[in-house]
Amino acid sequence: MREPPDFWYAPDPLGALLAPLGWVVALFTVLRRAAYRAGLRRSWPVGCPVVVVGNLAAGGTGKTPLVIAMAKLLSRHGLRVGIVCRGYRGSASRWPRRVRPDADPARVGDEAVLLARRAGVPVAAGPNRIAAARILVRRSKCDVILSDDGLQHLRLARDVEIVVVDGVRRHGNGRCLPAGPLREPLSRLASVDLVVVNGDAREGELEMRLVAGDASSLDDAGVTRPLDSFRDAPVHAVCAIGHPERFFRTLEAHGLTIVRHPFPDHHAFSEAEVRFADGAPVLMTEKDAVKCERFAGAGHWCVPVEAELSSELQARLLAVLREHGVAVEPGPRSSPGP
């Protein structure tokens, strides 16, 4: 997905002109969910509780860092966690696939590889999330499955639904595609279990924040630099996520002078696209780094982010899982489980 149009997030006559198309999309999604509730269409269980982490708005909101943080939290509370994702843009001929940390992102998707590297739990990818989840339940004996995205994938039966909201852009103009950024009408929020805001939460919402860590060299494993150390001269900021401006603002908040290079979400980089004649350092997100590390040089750096979950969010998540019969240990272990 390319950067969303401006009229999604600001008053503009074009949004109003396209509003009738948005009403059609909203009606379709409402009728589709009603068909599942009435039993006219079937949702399929996978053999253990499922938590879907999705969003209403198109574009990036911070779902993947939240899923990683949730996997670590639940592992510390004694649960065997598995993660499923779509494997978007993966070229594999057979799905679903177990995803190892050293998997090729061109085959299984960049987000799948990032999840496998960072979450410390089994990951499976595939357009059929039901089949992917069943592999994890069968082979890894998972107690709970986290689905990275998939809120609208209603064939996958779920026990808990979490919607992630961008704290800056929020719901834009409140209209459904193509008149606005929403995949479903805002009334959908009333039916989910938790609404998590990446930023400042409002009443009824729970808060998380993305915190950038030290930059890691893609050319020399184990070498890191504080972001502040890049202040002396301009750097190139390369980004192919759903909301590139969030990454750019993060770097600027650390005092960096950046040259922006936004690309469409999940873009498959070539070497030429991340090499620049001036020799200035090149900073990129983790999701982009997994695709670029095979041709990275000494000037290429990855900027990791961690989702910091508020204590209220952690408590509510554990409580909701207990309400659904998941045997969550009362106290965290000293270190994450396998």
C-alpha positions in Angstrom: 0.0 0.0 0.0 1.2 3.5 -0.9 1.0 6.4 1.5 -2.7 7.1 2.0 -4.3 10.1 0.2 -4.5 13.4 2.1 -8.3 13.6 2.0 -8.6 10.6 4.3 -7.2 12.7 7.1 -8.2 16.3 6.4 -11.4 18.1 5.3 -11.7 17.7 1.5 -14.6 17.7 -0.9 -13.3 14.5 -2.5 -14.0 12.6 0.7 -17.6 13.7 0.6 -17.9 13.0 -3.1 -16.7 9.4 -2.5 -18.8 8.9 0.6 -21.6 6.9 -1.1 -19.0 4.3 -2.1 -17.9 4.2 1.5 -21.5 3.5 2.6 -21.6 0.5 0.2 -18.4 -0.9 1.8 -19.7 -0.3 5.3 -23.0 -2.0 4.5 -21.2 -5.0 2.9 -19.0 -5.5 6.0 -22.0 -5.2 8.3 -24.0 -7.8 6.3 -21.0 -10.1 6.1 -20.5 -10.2 9.8 -24.3 -10.7 10.3 -24.1 -13.7 8.0 -21.4 -15.3 10.3 -23.4 -14.5 13.4 -26.5 -16.1 11.9 -24.6 -19.2 10.9 -25.0 -18.6 7.2 -21.3 -18.6 6.9 -19.0 -20.6 9.2 -16.0 -19.7 11.3 -13.5 -22.5 11.9 -11.8 -23.2 15.3 -8.2 -24.2 15.3 -8.0 -26.2 18.6 -6.9 -23.5 21.0 -8.0 -19.9 21.9 -7.2 -17.3 19.2 -6.4 -13.6 19.8 -6.7 -11.4 16.6 -4.8 -8.2 16.6 -6.0 -6.0 13.8 -7.1 -2.5 12.8 -10.0 -0.7 11.2 -7.9 1.8 9.3 -5.8 0.9 6.3 -2.1 1.4 6.8 0.3 0.8 9.6 -0.8 1.3 13.2 1.8 -0.8 15.1 0.2 -4.2 15.1 3.3 -6.2 14.6 5.3 -4.7 17.5 2.2 -5.2 19.7 2.0 -8.9 18.7 5.7 -9.3 19.5 5.3 -7.7 23.0 2.2 -9.8 23.7 3.9 -13.0 22.7 6.7 -12.2 25.2 4.3 -11.2 27.9 2.2 -14.3 27.6 5.3 -16.5 27.4 6.4 -15.0 30.7 3.1 -16.0 32.2 3.6 -19.7 31.3 1.7 -20.0 28.0 3.0 -21.7 24.8 2.3 -19.0 22.3 2.1 -19.3 18.5 1.8 -16.5 15.9 0.1 -16.6 12.5 0.3 -14.0 9.8 -0.6 -13.9 6.1 2.9 -13.9 4.7 2.0 -10.9 2.5 4.0 -10.6 -0.7 5.7 -14.0 0.0 6.4 -16.0 -3.2 6.3 -19.5 -1.8 4.5 -22.0 -3.9 3.1 -24.0 -0.9 1.2 -22.6 2.1 1.0 -22.5 5.0 4.7 -22.5 6.1 6.5 -22.6 9.4 8.8 -19.6 9.5 12.3 -19.8 10.9 14.3 -16.7 11.8 16.6 -17.3 8.9 13.8 -17.7 6.4 13.9 -15.8 3.1 11.5 -12.8 3.3 11.0 -12.9 -0.4 9.3 -16.4 0.1 7.4 -15.9 3.3 7.0 -12.2 3.7 9.0 -9.5 5.6 6.6 -9.4 8.6 6.7 -13.2 9.0 10.5 -13.2 9.3 10.5 -10.2 11.7 8.0 -12.0 13.9 10.1 -15.2 13.9 13.2 -13.3 14.9 11.8 -11.1 17.5 8.9 -12.9 19.3 10.8 -16.0 20.4 7.8 -18.2 19.6 6.7 -20.5 16.7 5.4 -18.6 13.7 3.4 -19.9 10.7 2.4 -17.9 7.6 -0.2 -18.4 4.9 -3.2 -16.8 3.3 -5.3 -19.5 5.0 -4.8 -18.5 8.7 -6.8 -21.5 9.8 -4.4 -24.0 8.3 -1.4 -22.0 9.6 -2.8 -21.9 13.1 -3.6 -25.6 13.1 0.0 -26.4 12.2 1.2 -24.6 15.3 -1.4 -26.2 17.5 -0.5 -29.7 16.2 3.3 -29.4 16.1 4.0 -26.9 19.0 1.1 -27.7 21.3 0.2 -24.0 21.6 -2.0 -22.8 24.4 -2.9 -19.6 22.5 -2.5 -18.3 19.0 -1.9 -14.6 18.1 -3.0 -13.5 14.7 -1.1 -10.6 13.3 -3.8 -8.8 11.4 -6.9 -10.7 10.3 -9.7 -8.8 12.0 -11.7 -9.1 8.8 -10.7 -12.7 8.2 -13.9 -14.0 9.8 -13.4 -17.6 8.7 -10.9 -17.8 11.5 -12.8 -18.3 14.7 -11.5 -16.0 17.4 -11.9 -15.7 21.2 -10.5 -12.2 21.6 -10.3 -9.2 19.2 -7.9 -6.3 19.7 -8.0 -3.2 17.5 -4.9 -1.1 17.3 -5.3 2.7 16.6 -2.7 5.2 15.5 -2.7 7.8 18.2 -1.9 10.6 15.7 -4.1 9.8 12.6 -6.7 7.9 14.6 -9.7 7.1 12.3 -9.1 9.9 9.8 -12.3 11.3 8.4 -14.3 8.4 9.8 -15.4 7.1 6.4 -14.9 3.7 4.9 -12.8 3.0 1.8 -12.4 4.5 -0.7 -13.8 7.7 0.9 -11.7 7.3 4.0 -9.2 4.9 5.7 -11.7 2.5 7.4 -12.1 -1.1 6.3 -15.2 -1.3 8.6 -17.4 1.4 10.1 -16.5 2.8 13.5 -19.4 1.0 15.1 -17.2 -2.2 14.9 -15.2 -0.9 17.9 -18.2 -1.6 20.1 -17.8 -5.4 19.5 -14.1 -5.8 20.1 -12.5 -6.8 23.4 -9.7 -4.2 23.6 -8.9 -1.0 21.8 -5.2 -0.2 22.0 -3.8 3.2 21.0 -0.3 3.6 19.7 0.1 6.9 21.5 -2.1 8.9 23.8 -5.2 6.9 24.8 -8.7 8.3 25.4 -11.5 7.1 27.6 -12.2 3.4 27.1 -8.8 2.9 25.3 -5.6 1.2 26.4 -2.1 2.6 25.7 1.1 1.4 24.2 4.1 3.3 22.9 6.7 2.4 20.4 10.2 3.1 21.7 13.2 3.1 19.3 16.4 1.4 20.4 20.0 1.8 19.3 20.7 1.4 15.6 22.2 -2.0 14.7 24.7 -2.4 11.8 23.5 -4.6 9.0 27.0 -5.3 7.9 28.7 -6.1 11.2 26.5 -8.2 13.5 26.6 -7.0 17.1 27.7 -3.5 16.4 25.3 -0.8 17.6 25.1 3.0 17.8 22.8 5.3 19.8 20.5 7.2 17.5 21.8 10.5 18.9 25.3 9.7 17.4 23.9 10.3 13.9 23.1 13.9 14.6 26.3 15.3 13.1 25.3 15.1 9.5 22.2 14.3 7.4 21.3 10.6 7.0 19.1 8.7 4.6 15.9 7.3 6.1 14.5 4.4 4.0 11.1 3.2 4.9 8.5 0.8 3.4 5.9 0.4 6.1 2.2 1.4 6.2 2.9 4.8 7.7 6.4 5.9 6.9 6.0 9.3 8.6 6.0 7.6 12.0 9.5 6.3 11.3 10.7 9.6 10.0 9.3 11.5 13.0 11.0 9.1 15.4 14.4 9.8 13.8 13.7 13.6 13.9 12.6 13.4 17.5 16.2 12.1 18.3 17.6 15.2 16.6 18.5 13.7 13.3 18.5 15.5 10.0 17.0 13.1 7.5 16.5 12.7 3.8 13.2 10.9 3.4 12.9 7.9 1.1 9.3 6.5 1.5 8.4 3.3 -0.4 5.1 1.4 -0.7 4.4 -1.0 2.2 6.2 -4.4 1.8 8.3 -3.0 -1.0 10.9 -5.5 -2.4 14.1 -3.4 -2.3 16.9 -3.6 -4.9 20.5 -2.8 -3.9 20.4 0.4 -5.9 17.5 1.8 -4.0 19.4 1.8 -0.7 22.8 3.0 -1.9 23.4 6.7 -2.3 26.3 8.6 -3.9 27.0 10.8 -0.9 28.0 7.9 1.3 25.8 9.1 4.2 24.5 6.5 6.7 21.2 4.8 5.7 18.7 4.0 8.5 15.7 1.7 8.0 13.1 -0.2 10.0 13.5 -3.8 11.1 10.9 -4.9 8.6 12.9 -3.3 5.8 16.2 -4.5 7.1 15.3 -8.2 6.8 14.9 -7.6 3.0 18.1 -5.5 2.6 20.6 -7.3 4.8 21.8 -9.6 2.0 23.3 -6.7 0.1 23.8 -4.2 3.0 27.1 -2.4 3.4 28.9 -0.7 6.2 26.7 2.4 6.1 23.4 0.5 6.5 21.7 0.5 9.9 18.5 -1.0 11.4 16.4 0.9 14.0 14.5 -1.5 16.2 11.4 -0.5 18.1 9.8 -2.1 21.1 6.1 -1.8 22.1 5.9 -0.7 25.7 2.5 -1.8 27.0 0.9 0.1 29.8 0.4 -1.8 33.1 -3.4 -1.4 32.5 -3.1 -2.9 29.1 -1.1 -5.9 30.4 -3.6 -6.5 33.2 -6.6 -6.2 30.9 -5.1 -8.6 28.3 -4.4 -11.3 30.9 -7.8 -10.8 32.5 -9.6 -11.2 29.1 -7.7 -14.4 28.4 -8.6 -15.8 31.8 -12.2 -15.0 31.1 -11.9 -17.2 28.0 -10.5 -20.1 30.0 -6.8 -19.7 29.2 -4.7 -20.9 32.1 -2.5 -17.8 32.6 0.0 -18.1 35.5 -0.6 -15.3 38.1 2.9 -14.1 38.1 5.5 -13.6 35.3 8.5 -15.9 35.0 11.9 -14.3 35.3 12.6 -14.8 31.6 10.5 -15.6 28.5 9.6 -19.2 27.7 10.9 -21.0 24.6 
